[in-house]
Structures are given as C-alpha cells and as structure tokens.
Amino acid sequence: MRWLVVVLLAVVASVSCGTGIGEPDAGRPRSAPPESYDGTWKLTSGASPQGEIPLVPGYSITMALSEGRAEGRSACNRYGAEIKTEGSQIKFGGGGGTDMDCSDPVMESEAAYLDALWHVRSISLSQDGNLVMTGDDVELLFESLPPPPTKELIGPTWQLEGMIEGRGSDANATNAEPAELMMSRDGTFTGSTGCRKLTGEWSEDGDSILFHTMAAEGRCSKHLRTQDSYVVGVLGDGFTAAIDGNRLTVYNVRGNLGLIYRAD
C-alpha cells in the first residue's frame, strides 16, 4: 500500500466575520471551555454541499480524535490530519491518506465525505453523546465506537479453529487447520497461517486492530493455500475483535470475513 500525501482539509475560517481560531476578537464574548471530543466515532449520516453522503455497507467512515489529530477510514482509504478546536469552532490542517481504488459507489461515498470535511465550521456533542459537525450546507453525525479489547488480546496464544464467511444468520463457518496468533504488549505479534509464519507490529486503530507491518515467511502446500489467503486477508487490512471467555472472533474491516480462535 503506497501513501499519497495530499492536502485533505483546508484551514477553516471562523463562523463570524472571517475571524480565525486564536485571533483576537474583543467584540465577542469568550466561548465556554471546549468539551472533550476525544474518542473513535463512526459516521451514521451526513450531508455535503452536493447532497446526502451515501454510506456503503462494509465500508464504514470513521474518525478518531486524540491529542490534536483526526484520522480514520474514509470508506475506501485511510486519512489523517491535524486538528485544532476552540469552543465550538474547529480547524483542520493539512493531512494525507492512502491511495487505494475501490468500486465507484465506495469512491463516491469517500469523495462526498472528504468534501464535507472541507466545509466543516463547528463541532459539538449532542445530548445523547453523539458527535456533530456542521458547516455551510454540511452536517455530519457520528456515534461513539468502543475501543478494541486490547488487554484481553495480549498474552494468550490464540489457536485458530474456524473461518467464517458472512455475518449473522447468513454466516457460514468451516473448520481450519492448526494456526496461531500471539500479540505482545510491546506492539509486536507473531503467528502463522497454518503454513507460513507471521511477524510484525500492531497498534490500536480506533475500534479495530491494525497490523501496520506484517511479514509472511514460508511456503504453502496446495491444500493450505486457501486458508493462508483467508487468514492474511482477514488480519492484513485491520480487524475488529470480540472475546467471549476463551473464544476470540475477529472480522476484517469490511465485516464479511472472519476467524475463530480459542485461547491455548
């Protein structure tokens, strides 16, 4: 995956009289102390100057806010930018993103979202705790996402038991050949696909886990190539995790392929 450095977001002017954040404005009362917007948020609905933002199942749009930075998934790609808030005003700096191509509906969803961010002028929390961003002909509504169960993931050796295609009542689970996954507190991981050894580094990525480096060593027999591709496909592009007792279920970020592990 190559990175394309682009300016995603423009410097946002003040809502009133073109005053920028941090500029003196003696004629206006000082705003109340800003609320904390830190956390991971998922777009539930939105409008850009061109109209409603189409949301595509399996290609969620997220925003993680922390320590003056915004980053997340913009449907197809990942994006990141510096961010500054003062009261209800918001200012996005230059940023960058990945340069992947998806189907036309997904790219249209991404383009509409990024265009809406360009026009955002204010930020607030609703009474029910959701995040709201508004601007000229723009409204973005986000719901809070829980962090991944990192503490429970770290330590055990997770043994692969099955592979899942689909979700809910449409899910189809099949048995898997022996493979494992081990995540360490120092941000590294090791494991296998059943025929190749996996090593790399991991980090939290909003509500999911991202293997931002991953190496696979070894060769696979014809019998194990399907499982090898499945495991790499689920883990390689970020995944969500759910733990129930000693059972771990992970899904790729698209939510259509999963793996079942049990603690050794």
Secondary structure as UniProt FT lines:
FT   STRAND          3..4
FT   TURN            15..18
FT   TURN            21..22
FT   TURN            26..27
FT   STRAND          39..48
FT   TURN            49..50
FT   STRAND          51..52
FT   TURN            57..58
FT   STRAND          61..66
FT   TURN            67..68
FT   STRAND          69..74
FT   STRAND          78..86
FT   TURN            87..88
FT   STRAND          89..98
FT   HELIX           104..118
FT   STRAND          120..125
FT   TURN            127..128
FT   STRAND          131..135
FT   TURN            136..137
FT   STRAND          138..145
FT   HELIX           150..153
FT   STRAND          158..165
FT   HELIX           168..170
FT   STRAND          172..175
FT   STRAND          180..183
FT   TURN            185..186
FT   STRAND          188..192
FT   STRAND          197..205
FT   TURN            206..207
FT   STRAND          208..217
FT   HELIX           222..224
FT   HELIX           225..235
FT   TURN            236..237
FT   STRAND          239..244
FT   TURN            245..246
FT   STRAND          247..252
FT   TURN            253..254
FT   STRAND          257..263
//
